[in-house]
Amino acid sequence: MVGFPGFPNGKLRQTQIPSLFFSELLPHIDDLAELKVTLYAFWSLSQKEGAVRFMRLADFLSDQLLMEGMGQNQESAKEALEKGIELSIARGTLLQVTAESPDGTLDLYFMNTEKGRAAVEGITRGQWRPLPDENEPITLMLNRPNIFVLYEQNIGSLTPLLADQLRDAEETYAPDWIEEAISLAVQNNARKWTYVLAILERWRMEGKRDGISRRDSQKELQGQIPEELRDIVKR
């Protein structure tokens, strides 16, 4: 453990953190990476200038002190950082917009404040576009909610263990499969990740029947549910 000599006398630069963070967020954050990302975002965004303030992944990665505290080596530090960002987005602390630039896709992160929400809405409506520089225009690419957001909005609270399972599923199954499986679980009042995962695995093993619409009957939907999980569906 590295010792801390204490804060020196005299005037020090301050970082403002809303009191709501300590009453509504801190008691529920149980992942160190998420906590570090959240606190760092408060500090980093406060250092930026302009009415609209956002961060990119490069802003996190370029801070040597931050990355040294995220992991023992570069690979583990980057994995922890990405996990912390994902959990912060899933919890709703950070907002994410994915844009398309000449160099590829670019993720922009905003603090979930009134200004941050207004900025994200402005981007999605095409009212303004953040430009890294005058010679590199960015075209917005609307992205589907990631698996962490889908889980939080439809199934329940996210834990570090579940985050790892969701990340594995995201690498195994197509995004539209995951969305449809979660939607099917909601329709059948079976809000369990094991239920969603069983549907995905059955589709992978036996093939997925596409073209199911909202007008399909409950009986038709039941035909895609694994037999061993039908007893938990509330009819």
C-alpha positions, 0 to 999 in steps of 0.5 A: 500500500502506498502511503498518503502524506496528507493534504497540504496547507493552503488553497487547493483546487476543488472538484464539485461532486453533487451531494446526490452522489453520496446518497443515491449512487455511492451506497449502490456502487459495489465495483471498484472500477465503476467507482473510479470511472465515475469519480474520474468523469466528475473530475475530468469533465470539470476540467473541460471548457465550453457549454457542452462537455463530453469524454472519449475513451481516449480521454480515459486511456491517455491518463497515465495515473488513472490507468496505473490505478486500474490494473497491474498491466496495460491489458488488465487496466484497459479491461477494468476501465471498459468494465467500469464505463459499461457499469456506469452507463448501465447504472445511468451515471454516464450517457453514451452516444456512438458516432461515425468518424473518418477513423471509425466509430467514436463513443462519446460519454456525457454525465447524466445531468440536465446539460448532458441529457440536452446534449445527447438529445441535440445530437440524436435530433441532428441539431449539433455535432461534436467535432474533434477538429474542423477537418474531421466531421462526425456523422451520428450513428444511432446505436442500439442499447447495449446489453447492460442497458437492456438488462437493467431496463427489462430484467433487474439490477446488474451485479459484477458477476452478471456483467461478466455473463452478459459480456460473454453472451454479447460475444456469443450471440447476435445483438438482435437475438439478445434483444428479442430474447429479453423481449420474449422474457418480458412478454412471458413475465419471466424476468430471469437471465437464466431464462433469456440465456436458455432461449438464446442457447436453444436458438443457437442449437436448433436454429431461430425461427424469425418473423415473430410479430407482436400479433403472434399468440402467446401459444406461438411464443411459448413454442420457442421457450425451452421446455425446462423453463416453461413452468416459471412463465406466469400465464 
